Amino acid sequence: MRFAILGPLRVGGGEATITAGRDRTILAVLLLRAGRVVPVEELIDAVWEDRPPATARTQLQICVSRLRHRLATLGPPVEIIITDPVGYGVRIEPDDLDAEVFARGVEAGRVAAAAGRHTEARQHYRAALALWRGPALGGIASRSVRRRAQTLDEQRLAALEECVDVELRLRRAADVIDELTESVERHPLRERLRGQLMLALSAVGRQADALAVYREGRRIYAQELGIEPGAALQELHQRVLAGDLALAGADNRTIVPVRSLPRAISDFTGRQETVARLVKEIEGDGVRIQLVDGMPGSGKTTLAVHVATALGERFPDAHLFVDLHGHSERTPLTPAAAMATLLRQLGVPAKRVPLDVDDRLALWRTELAGRRAVVVFDNAASTAQVAPLLPNGPDNVVLITSRRRLVGLDDGRPSSLTVLERDEAVELLGRVAGAGRIEAEPVAAAEVARRCGYLPLALRLAGARLAHRPGWRVSDLAERLATGSDPLAELAAGQRSVGQAFALSYAQLPPPAQRLFRLLGLHPGARFDNGVAAALLGVPMPASQHLLDELVDAHLAEEVQPGRYRLHDLIREYSRTISGQPEHATERRLALERLLDHHMHVAAAIARTIELVGSPSLSRLPEPTRLDLVTATAAQGRSWFDENRAALTALVRLAEAEGLLRHCWQLARATWRANFDGGHLDELLETHTIALRAAEALGDDEAIATTLNYLASAHYRLARFTEAIRLMEVALVHRRRLGRAAEIGSTLGNLGVAALTNGDYRRGKEYLDEALALKQHSNGAHASFLNNLAYGLLCWGRYPEGLRVARHHLFLAQQHRDTRHVALAMGHIGMIRHRLGHTEPARRLLRVALRFKRQAANRFGEAELLNELGMIEQETGRPERAAEMHREALLIMIEAADRIGQCSSRNLLARAILQQGDVASALDLHRRVLEDATRLGSRHEQARALDGMARCVRGSDPGRARTYASRALALFRQIESPDQHPTAALLAELG
């Protein structure tokens, strides 16, 4: 069976098989969207447009049923029309619909044309165009059908234009004149068709007719659109007037083909999309100058030669190649010397080559005129070197490669080569080293490709090393690249090496750009900005931006997005190699100190906007010396931490390795809040562990105490309360020795929170009372102590006292316009009022606090409030909504790596699930929490899990429920939790 829509609708070979108008419209819409479900509303709109009847859905069902019956009589199964809750669709095979066959044929033609196989391309195009019988779905007046059918008609015209391009290249101009004439009459505003007709007429010697076609088009454009013809059509008109169209064939010289291209490599790998695009732009769009730039070793020359070879059939008269030595150990060729080389390739005797440069240029262009030639200018140094060499003939194509962006060549279409894709890189490695070896060790091969940075030159050299060392395994080379002191030394073969390729580009940089390149290797991050460059150099940002642009133009740095740069892994390794040379030791040390200072000051500036006002340890960090850089960068806020988190951690490691111990603890301290709030506890632990070693080596009590205090916060968040308390007690000893009341109070407050969370409410309150009694702390610190005390009283069940403290906290926060503490205080007031039974006021307070915490990106606080709101939803008879909130809170707690928070969220989620009637799932979840909480030592969450388990089995196994409830009650009483009262009531009910 076959459906045809490229013309009047045809089913099974006849046009009258589907006669009902509505049925034809419905089938047309379904075929236009073959393989997809068409919504009922869209079908109704197609059939009735703006005036659907009230019974439209019923009538549509009748039409579909009739269609199914009619199609069944023609052979296919009834289920060819499928029903979906949304609408209907048709399920057909790829060869059942002529539009699908047409699309595949056109694509095959494009692929063949891009590869230079023009005869094959013509066959595909003509077979596809032969499927058309008239306008798509002619005779169906539905606006919806016509709109989509017009898209198909446009695709046919585009395919015809592409086919004619191929046929003109095949010298078949006479064959297409009649078809083009008819098409131009039907589509008089289509410039490409009109231009093709002019070309075809010129090719058969009918220049006068070609000019008439232009004049008629110009008249129509003026009358219909009020505009002149486009630039391309105007240029074609001038060429017809001048008689210089190559197709017109005025030159009767005997042209001997010239073949001077280097041999195209047989193992060319990847870049298929780039090759296809370049060929299409040259053959289809008429782009005659292509600029191929890229970093050293990216395969520019290989690509250019490959494309030039692919274009050989289209440009058969001359294939020319000249190495301009723009980046080599030799002096770059002058334009005059390059022209002499090219003229000799064209067979011009040396005695005929003029000495005068202008005369030589005239001869070069004269020799090239009338030839269909492709010229490769390889390794260009600059625009000034290559611009005089450009031919002006319409049948000449120029491919220029350079390590620099040749921004001065306005006529050129630039293409910047990146590295290969991972799979392409492994494939290239296999083609050089042997596919069998690579296939035998796929993991090691992928690692070698990664260590080569997917750079073609590096991959070829790595493959060559393997090919010449048959005793090596691929994993042996991977290990050498990973562990060797000089990875670049491994990527060398004979006279070729990756390092040498980089050295040639580096040598041509001006000295200031060389200095920046050397220093950028110090930055350990994947990306950097101009602030980093300015800090490394110690210069103003406009100066460093100019030098960054210089590196980008030289492809020694890449601008991955506006204002964000990166170095390729191997280029970074080369940069580090240079900066590590003895003559650069002082420069390197000073730049590293500036780099660390920059990141510490930016981190501290952002931290001051999200931490407590007047935080003592933060305020004691040194003032920045480059306020311009700090101000410009810190404006990014928290997103700067997100972007630079890995680099900040690496910088702390680097500072320790370089003996810059002060920078270790100061940078760790400045990044603490972002890591803590974001749940990046691995980074927090690593940076502060390194910082503690550095502080101890310095013998700096203040640095030791500060680092211990913040290192404890990671252990606290990981529910390692004993270790957190131990670290803070040591910090307290150091701070008492220093005699600074503010820091003593801060540590006491933190100890109080840790004790409260560990279930030791009395001890926690003692710490907080002592902290408050000091009365020598900032307003921010005082608010923090009140916050912690309110939390402790809440957990302890002393609600009236807790409410007074929380309201005092809110008053102080509002007085000082501290939105972070306003959110904390409102959250605690809402929680306490919830416990006191003030449900609706509590809900309002909690929602406002939740909004504040989301704005501040306080993920833990957000989850805490979601859990509280979920409890209210459960208590007011909405367990489904409660479960949604607890699940959201759980995801946040997992993201923040808060293990106790995860236990709490799961316990509350299990309660909501139980209320929905899913006893088994609730019981399983409580059991998992019991295991986790026992391992973490959280008595409160153990007790909540046991209480939940008792409630799950109370109906099926009262004895086991009593056991669970008894254990829960004992734990609640140990920590004096108010949650003991509901559990005691449950136990009393169980008897």
Disulfide bonds with the S-S distance in Angstrom:
none
